[in-house]
Amino acid sequence: MKKTALITGATGGIGGAFAKALEEQGYELILPVRNIAKLSQLSGNFFAKQIDLESLDSFISFFNEIKSVRRHIDLVVLSAGRFAWDNEFETQEIAIEELDKANFQTKKVAVASLREVFGDTLNQTTIIIISSHAAHFDENHPFRAGEEGYVRSMIKVSEFAKRLDKENLFKKVILEEPGRVGTESAKSSFNAQTIGEDLNWEQEMSPETYVQNVLSNIA
Ligand SMILES: NC(=O)c1ccc[n+]([C@@H]2O[C@H](COP(=O)([O-])OP(=O)(O)OC[C@H]3O[C@@H](n4cnc5c(N)ncnc54)[C@H](OP(=O)(O)O)[C@@H]3O)[C@@H](O)[C@H]2O)c1
């Protein structure tokens, strides 16, 4: 039987690169997304469903559907999330709330739903949780003032992944805290206005290279 991979954020840069690489490796893909039309880069060997990734009920009913045909999932990649600075929101409170939902809640509810539906088989599942190197920013970081919402959300993601790892519920928990990966959203967020310099993206890691590096460590 084919191996199965569940990916969130597959309509975006990093999640999309995971989907493509795993499809090429022969995985059957399970893709909960907000917008199915954005999956056109894949050849079609996937089962996608439009769901609300911030909602426990949506995830649980989707996973129940999957469980009726698959007893376990081999690999889970939680990449759905939003990369944005506070000044992209009306207030800092809104930035903190919205980035918490996109970056942390989507992962927390995905894991809670996996426990609920696939709890008996999670010891066969490797989970990759995408956080950010921003989780290590401290109060002295020069960009901190504009990054409060993003940094806070990623600190929660990294701490969550570390707690999960200690539980030994999954076969393996991989916490990924990448620096800059050249996705379209990163390119538009890391501009001169926000970081004070223009980056040469030719010298930064592409999503494809980043994903190959991560996958080579879990073979
Ligand atoms: N690229 C980098 O340099 C970098 C570095 C460190 C960490 N990260 C983190 O890695 C994650 C992925 O980054 P990326 O560059 O691939 O971003 P991206 O290209 O903007 O993709 C984000 C993906 O997440 C989905 N998403 C965002 N908010 C969501 C929500 N509230 N509910 C459901 N889905 C949601 C998007 O869905 P739609 O297509 O429907 O919008 C899209 O599929 C982000 O959390 C980002 O902060 C990125």
PDBQT file of the ligand as one rigid body, heavy atoms in Angstrom, charges set to zero:
ROOT
HETATM    1  N1  LIG A 301       9.176  31.307   3.913  1.00  0.00    +0.000 N 
HETATM    2  C1  LIG A 301       9.956  31.589   4.958  1.00  0.00    +0.000 C 
HETATM    3  O1  LIG A 301      11.013  32.239   4.847  1.00  0.00    +0.000 OA
HETATM    4  C2  LIG A 301       9.574  31.077   6.314  1.00  0.00    +0.000 A 
HETATM    5  C3  LIG A 301      10.550  31.046   7.305  1.00  0.00    +0.000 A 
HETATM    6  C4  LIG A 301      10.191  30.579   8.575  1.00  0.00    +0.000 A 
HETATM    7  C5  LIG A 301       8.900  30.182   8.819  1.00  0.00    +0.000 A 
HETATM    8  N2  LIG A 301       7.965  30.243   7.846  1.00  0.00    +0.000 N 
HETATM    9  C6  LIG A 301       6.595  29.864   8.171  1.00  0.00    +0.000 C 
HETATM   10  O2  LIG A 301       6.223  28.715   7.432  1.00  0.00    +0.000 OA
HETATM   11  C7  LIG A 301       4.821  28.755   7.123  1.00  0.00    +0.000 C 
HETATM   12  C8  LIG A 301       4.642  28.631   5.622  1.00  0.00    +0.000 C 
HETATM   13  O3  LIG A 301       5.352  29.693   5.011  1.00  0.00    +0.000 OA
HETATM   14  P1  LIG A 301       5.259  29.964   3.446  1.00  0.00    +0.000 P 
HETATM   15  O4  LIG A 301       6.392  30.860   3.111  1.00  0.00    +0.000 OA
HETATM   16  O5  LIG A 301       5.068  28.673   2.714  1.00  0.00    +0.000 OA
HETATM   17  O6  LIG A 301       3.907  30.798   3.390  1.00  0.00    +0.000 OA
HETATM   18  P2  LIG A 301       2.833  30.940   2.207  1.00  0.00    +0.000 P 
HETATM   19  O7  LIG A 301       3.462  30.724   0.890  1.00  0.00    +0.000 OA
HETATM   20  O8  LIG A 301       2.131  32.239   2.453  1.00  0.00    +0.000 OA
HETATM   21  O9  LIG A 301       1.827  29.733   2.477  1.00  0.00    +0.000 OA
HETATM   22  C9  LIG A 301       1.033  29.739   3.600  1.00  0.00    +0.000 C 
HETATM   23  C10 LIG A 301       0.072  28.580   3.520  1.00  0.00    +0.000 C 
HETATM   24  O10 LIG A 301      -0.678  28.530   4.735  1.00  0.00    +0.000 OA
HETATM   25  C11 LIG A 301      -2.074  28.658   4.454  1.00  0.00    +0.000 C 
HETATM   26  N3  LIG A 301      -2.708  29.449   5.513  1.00  0.00    +0.000 N 
HETATM   27  C12 LIG A 301      -2.311  30.631   6.016  1.00  0.00    +0.000 A 
HETATM   28  N4  LIG A 301      -3.141  31.017   7.004  1.00  0.00    +0.000 NA
HETATM   29  C13 LIG A 301      -4.084  30.054   7.108  1.00  0.00    +0.000 A 
HETATM   30  C14 LIG A 301      -5.217  29.888   7.937  1.00  0.00    +0.000 A 
HETATM   31  N5  LIG A 301      -5.556  30.780   8.862  1.00  0.00    +0.000 N 
HETATM   32  N6  LIG A 301      -5.970  28.774   7.758  1.00  0.00    +0.000 NA
HETATM   33  C15 LIG A 301      -5.633  27.871   6.821  1.00  0.00    +0.000 A 
HETATM   34  N7  LIG A 301      -4.572  27.966   6.011  1.00  0.00    +0.000 NA
HETATM   35  C16 LIG A 301      -3.809  29.057   6.161  1.00  0.00    +0.000 A 
HETATM   36  C17 LIG A 301      -2.149  29.361   3.111  1.00  0.00    +0.000 C 
HETATM   37  O11 LIG A 301      -3.393  29.086   2.527  1.00  0.00    +0.000 OA
HETATM   38  P3  LIG A 301      -4.016  29.999   1.349  1.00  0.00    +0.000 P 
HETATM   39  O12 LIG A 301      -3.306  29.587   0.094  1.00  0.00    +0.000 OA
HETATM   40  O13 LIG A 301      -5.444  29.642   1.362  1.00  0.00    +0.000 OA
HETATM   41  O14 LIG A 301      -3.733  31.430   1.725  1.00  0.00    +0.000 OA
HETATM   42  C18 LIG A 301      -0.960  28.723   2.395  1.00  0.00    +0.000 C 
HETATM   43  O15 LIG A 301      -1.289  27.437   1.944  1.00  0.00    +0.000 OA
HETATM   44  C19 LIG A 301       4.319  30.087   7.685  1.00  0.00    +0.000 C 
HETATM   45  O16 LIG A 301       3.805  29.896   8.977  1.00  0.00    +0.000 OA
HETATM   46  C20 LIG A 301       5.577  30.922   7.775  1.00  0.00    +0.000 C 
HETATM   47  O17 LIG A 301       5.467  31.930   8.754  1.00  0.00    +0.000 OA
HETATM   48  C21 LIG A 301       8.281  30.672   6.595  1.00  0.00    +0.000 A 
ENDROOT
TORSDOF 0
